[in-house]
Amino acid sequence: MKLWLLWVLASTVAFGVGGRLGATLSPSKDLIVIAYLALTASIILAGVLHWLVLRRLVADTGSWVLASVAAVAVIGALAFGLGLINRDIGWVLGVAVGWIVLGVLQWLLLRDQVAGAGWWVLASTLGLIVAVPVVGFVSWATGAPVDSPVGGLLRWLAFGAAYGAITGAALLWLLRQRLELAVP
């Protein structure tokens, strides 16, 4: 349970801080640019914080942060590349494909050490799918304006908490499987 709480906390902090930092430092008022910078800062910070949680539990996860960097590169290439044709489609496909790439790269780091690690890709993707409507609910429930600093922070915190809850539960399950297999 401590692992799950640490993972959720790391995710919540990463997306809360990263989201606000990326949005605040954006040199542009363009929504796609702001969202991309916020997501980039969030995913990379999550990679660092998640690695700090994982490093004592799973060996050879030193490339966890590099997986995050690669994923945001894919998100950016697709979002801005396809965005030349259609901004909305470019953004949605960029985030969806980039997020799957993130899960696959992380799976590559887990697969040799954690039985059933292939479930990680599904868990990571499901984390995204669940987090998006949670953000919508938090926006509706708080009534905080979308473009306000408080509203933005609440949405990023909600995203991180929801994503962390899903992926943290999956990680806990995967690591428990490993421990059960190791006990004679």
C-alpha positions as CSV (number, residue, x, y, z in Angstrom):
1,M,0.0,0.0,0.0
2,K,2.9,2.4,0.7
3,L,4.1,1.8,-2.9
4,W,0.7,2.8,-4.3
5,L,0.6,5.9,-2.1
6,L,4.1,7.0,-3.1
7,W,3.3,6.4,-6.8
8,V,0.0,8.4,-6.6
9,L,1.8,11.2,-4.8
10,A,4.6,11.2,-7.3
11,S,2.1,11.3,-10.2
12,T,0.0,14.0,-8.6
13,V,3.0,16.2,-7.8
14,A,4.6,15.6,-11.3
15,F,1.4,16.6,-13.2
16,G,0.5,19.4,-10.8
17,V,3.9,21.1,-10.8
18,G,4.8,20.1,-14.4
19,G,1.5,21.2,-15.8
20,R,1.6,24.6,-14.2
21,L,5.3,25.1,-14.9
22,G,4.9,24.2,-18.6
23,A,1.9,26.4,-19.0
24,T,3.5,29.3,-17.2
25,L,6.7,29.2,-19.1
26,S,5.0,28.9,-22.5
27,P,6.2,31.7,-24.9
28,S,3.0,31.4,-26.8
29,K,-0.7,32.0,-26.2
30,D,-1.5,29.1,-28.6
31,L,-3.5,26.4,-26.7
32,I,-1.7,23.5,-28.4
33,V,1.8,24.9,-27.6
34,I,0.8,25.6,-24.0
35,A,-0.7,22.1,-23.6
36,Y,2.3,20.5,-25.2
37,L,4.8,22.3,-22.9
38,A,2.7,21.5,-19.9
39,L,2.4,17.8,-20.8
40,T,6.1,17.7,-21.6
41,A,7.1,19.1,-18.3
42,S,4.6,16.8,-16.5
43,I,5.6,13.6,-18.3
44,I,9.4,14.2,-17.8
45,L,8.9,15.1,-14.1
46,A,6.7,12.0,-13.7
47,G,9.5,10.0,-15.3
48,V,12.0,11.3,-12.7
49,L,9.7,10.9,-9.7
50,H,8.5,7.4,-10.8
51,W,12.1,6.3,-11.3
52,L,12.8,7.5,-7.7
53,V,10.0,5.2,-6.5
54,L,10.9,2.3,-8.8
55,R,14.7,2.2,-8.5
56,R,14.8,0.2,-5.3
57,L,12.1,-2.2,-6.4
58,V,13.1,-2.9,-10.0
59,A,16.6,-3.0,-11.3
60,D,17.7,-1.4,-14.6
61,T,15.0,1.3,-14.7
62,G,17.5,4.0,-15.2
63,S,16.1,4.7,-18.6
64,W,12.6,5.4,-17.3
65,V,13.2,9.1,-17.7
66,L,14.5,8.6,-21.3
67,A,11.3,6.7,-22.1
68,S,9.4,9.9,-21.0
69,V,11.6,12.1,-23.2
70,A,11.0,9.8,-26.2
71,A,7.2,9.8,-25.6
72,V,7.0,13.6,-25.5
73,A,9.0,13.7,-28.7
74,V,6.5,11.4,-30.4
75,I,3.6,13.5,-29.0
76,G,5.2,16.7,-30.3
77,A,6.0,15.2,-33.7
78,L,2.5,14.0,-34.3
79,A,0.7,16.8,-32.6
80,F,2.5,19.5,-34.6
81,G,3.1,17.5,-37.7
82,L,-0.5,16.3,-38.1
83,G,-1.6,19.6,-36.7
84,L,-0.6,21.2,-40.0
85,I,-3.5,19.2,-41.5
86,N,-5.9,19.4,-38.6
87,R,-5.0,20.8,-35.1
88,D,-7.5,18.8,-33.1
89,I,-6.8,15.5,-34.8
90,G,-3.0,16.1,-34.6
91,W,-3.3,16.8,-30.8
92,V,-5.6,13.8,-30.0
93,L,-3.5,11.3,-32.1
94,G,-0.3,12.8,-30.8
95,V,-1.2,12.3,-27.2
96,A,-2.8,8.9,-27.8
97,V,0.0,7.4,-29.8
98,G,2.7,9.1,-27.6
99,W,1.1,7.7,-24.5
100,I,1.0,4.2,-25.9
101,V,4.7,4.7,-26.9
102,L,5.4,5.7,-23.3
103,G,3.7,2.6,-22.0
104,V,5.6,0.4,-24.5
105,L,9.0,1.9,-23.6
106,Q,8.3,1.5,-19.9
107,W,7.2,-2.1,-20.5
108,L,10.6,-2.8,-22.3
109,L,12.2,-1.8,-19.0
110,L,10.0,-3.9,-16.9
111,R,9.6,-7.0,-19.0
112,D,12.7,-8.9,-18.0
113,Q,12.1,-8.4,-14.3
114,V,8.3,-8.4,-13.8
115,A,6.1,-11.3,-14.8
116,G,3.1,-10.1,-16.8
117,A,4.7,-6.7,-17.5
118,G,2.8,-6.5,-20.8
119,W,-0.2,-5.4,-18.7
120,W,1.7,-2.2,-18.1
121,V,0.9,-0.9,-21.6
122,L,-2.8,-1.4,-20.9
123,A,-2.5,0.2,-17.4
124,S,-0.7,3.2,-18.7
125,T,-3.2,3.7,-21.5
126,L,-6.2,3.1,-19.2
127,G,-4.6,5.7,-16.8
128,L,-4.9,8.3,-19.6
129,I,-8.4,7.2,-20.6
130,V,-9.6,7.5,-16.9
131,A,-7.7,10.7,-16.1
132,V,-9.3,12.8,-19.0
133,P,-12.9,12.6,-17.7
134,V,-11.7,13.0,-14.1
135,V,-10.3,16.4,-15.2
136,G,-13.6,17.2,-16.8
137,F,-15.4,16.3,-13.6
138,V,-13.0,18.4,-11.5
139,S,-13.6,21.3,-13.8
140,W,-17.3,21.0,-13.5
141,A,-17.3,20.3,-9.8
142,T,-15.1,23.2,-8.8
143,G,-16.4,25.7,-11.4
144,A,-12.9,27.2,-11.6
145,P,-12.4,28.9,-14.9
146,V,-10.4,26.9,-17.4
147,D,-7.9,29.6,-18.1
148,S,-7.3,30.5,-14.4
149,P,-4.1,29.5,-12.6
150,V,-6.2,27.8,-9.9
151,G,-8.4,26.0,-12.3
152,G,-5.4,24.8,-14.3
153,L,-3.6,23.6,-11.2
154,L,-6.7,21.7,-10.0
155,R,-7.0,20.0,-13.4
156,W,-3.4,19.0,-13.6
157,L,-3.5,17.7,-10.0
158,A,-6.6,15.7,-10.8
159,F,-5.0,14.2,-13.9
160,G,-1.9,13.1,-12.0
161,A,-3.9,11.6,-9.2
162,A,-6.2,9.6,-11.5
163,Y,-3.3,8.5,-13.7
164,G,-1.3,7.6,-10.6
165,A,-4.1,5.7,-9.0
166,I,-4.6,3.4,-12.1
167,T,-0.9,2.9,-12.9
168,G,0.0,2.6,-9.2
169,A,-2.6,-0.2,-8.7
170,A,-1.2,-2.0,-11.8
171,L,2.4,-1.6,-10.6
172,L,1.4,-2.9,-7.1
173,W,-0.3,-5.9,-8.7
174,L,2.6,-6.7,-11.0
175,L,5.1,-6.5,-8.2
176,R,3.0,-8.7,-6.0
177,Q,2.9,-11.2,-8.8
178,R,6.7,-11.2,-8.8
179,L,6.9,-11.7,-5.1
180,E,4.4,-14.5,-5.2
181,L,6.4,-16.3,-7.9
182,A,9.6,-15.9,-6.0
183,V,8.2,-17.5,-2.8
184,P,8.6,-21.3,-2.9
